[in-house]
C-alpha cells in the first residue's frame, strides 16, 4: 500500500497480489478471468457447478425479507457499488442480452481516498480487502447480497420480476 499526494488530494494506492486474489476466488468455488488494470482489478466470475442463481436479490421486495435479514453486503443498484467496500459489481449477459444467473463481474478499485474506511471505521489495507472479497464471494453463494434501488444491477435470485399487476 502506498499513499499518493496530488495537491490537496491524498490517495491510497492498493498493491493487490493477483495470485492471492486468484487463489481466494478458486477457494470460494468460482471459475474466473482476471484482468489487472492500472486503477482497478476486474474479475469475471462464473459458478458453473451451481444449479441455482447467485444470491443477488432485490432487498426492497417483501418476498425476499428472509434473505435481507441475513445479508452482510448491500449493492447500490444504480451504481453497482458494494456499500462500504472498494468493490463494484455488474451483471454478466449472454449474446442475446439476457442476464446470466450464475455469473457476475467484480471490480476492485486500487485508488481510494485517504479518508476511505471499511465497516467499523477500519482503515483500508490489502489484507482487509482480501477478507472482504472472500466474504462477498461466500455471500453470493450462501447467505445473499441485497441490491438496493434499481437501474444498473439486476437481481439474480428471489423474486426478480417487478411486483404489481401483470395485466
N, C-alpha and C positions, 0 to 999 in steps of 0.2 A: 504494500500500500504506500502510495506517495501522496503528498499534498502539493497542489499547484496553486500559486498565487498569480492571478491575472488582474492587475489593477486593484480594484476594491473587492473583487470576487476571489473566493478561495474554494477550490475543488478537491475532493478526494478522488484519487485515481486508483481503482482496484486492479490488482495484478492477479487475475484468476488463472489457475492452472487447468488447462484444457483436459489433461489426462485425469486429473482428480474429478473434474465435473463429469467426464465420460464414465468414470467408474461409479459415481453416485447414481447416474441415470440408469446404468446397467443393473445396479443393485436394487433399484426401485422397480425394475421389471419392464423398462421401455426399450424399444429399438429407437435409434436416433440418427440424426445427421447434425453435426456441429459445424458452425461457421463462426470463426473468430474475426470480428471486425475491430476497427480502431476504437470505437466508443461503446461497443456492445458485443455480447456473446449471444448468438442465435442458436436455438435448439429446435429442430423439428422432431417431435416425439410421436411414436406410434406404439400403441398397446395391442399388438397383433393377436396375442393369445387370449384376449379378453372378449367374452361373448356379449357383455353389456356395455353401454356407453361410459365414457369417463364421467365422473361425478361432478360435473359443472352444471349447476342448476340455477333456476330463477329464484332468487331469495325473496322476491315480493309475492310470489304465488302462495296462497294459503295451503295449497295441496302439498307444498314442499316444506312445511313447518318443521317436521321431524328432522330433516337434514339441516335446516337453518340453525336449529338449536345446538347441533353438534359441530358445526364447521368452525375452523380455526382461521381460514383465509376468505377474503371477500375481494371480488374483482369489480372495478368501476366499469360498468357495461358500455359507457360512452367513450372511454379511452383505452381500456384493456389493462390498466394499471392494477397490479395486486397491491391492495392498500397496505401502507407502512412497510413496503419492501422495494428493492430496486428492480423488481421483476414485472414484466408485462406479458399478457397472454393474447393470443389471437386464434381464431378458428382456422382449421385447415379445410379446404374444399376440394371436391373432385373436379374432373374436367367439365362437368355439366353445371357446376356452381353449387351443388348440394354440400352441406356441412358434413364432414366426416366425424362420426360419433366416437371413434377410438383414437383420434389424432388431434394434436394441438401444437401450436408454436409458442415457444417462450423466448423472451429477450431479457437478458440480464444487463443492466446498464453498468458500465465501468467508470463513468464520470458522475459523481454525485456532489451536491452542495456540501460544504463542510458542516453545515448545521443539520444534515440528514440524520435521523435517528430511527432505529428499528423499534418494534414494540418494547415497552418497558424502558424507553429512553436510552437504549443501549447504543453506543457509538458503533459505526459500521467497521467491520473487519472482514477479511476474506473468509475466515473460519465461520463467522456468523452467517455470511451469505451462503456458504455451503450447507449449513444446517437448515436455513430457511428453505433453500432449494429442495433438499431431501424431504423435508416435512411437507412442502407443497406437492411434490410428486406423489407421496404417500396419501395425501388428502384427495388428490384426483382419483386415486384407485380405491380408497377405502372409506373415508369419512365424509367427503364432499367439500366443494368450494362454491360459495354463493356468488352469483352475478347480481349486482345491484344497479338498477337502471337498465336502459336498453340502448340499442343503436349498433355498436360495432361488434361486441362479443355476444354470440348466441349461446344459450344454454344447450347442453348436450343430453342431460338426464332429467328425470322427473317429468312433470307436465310441461312440455315445451311449446305447445300451441297456445295462442292467445286465449285468455278466458273470456267468457261472454257468449252472446248468442252466435250461433253458426248459420243463421238464416240469411 
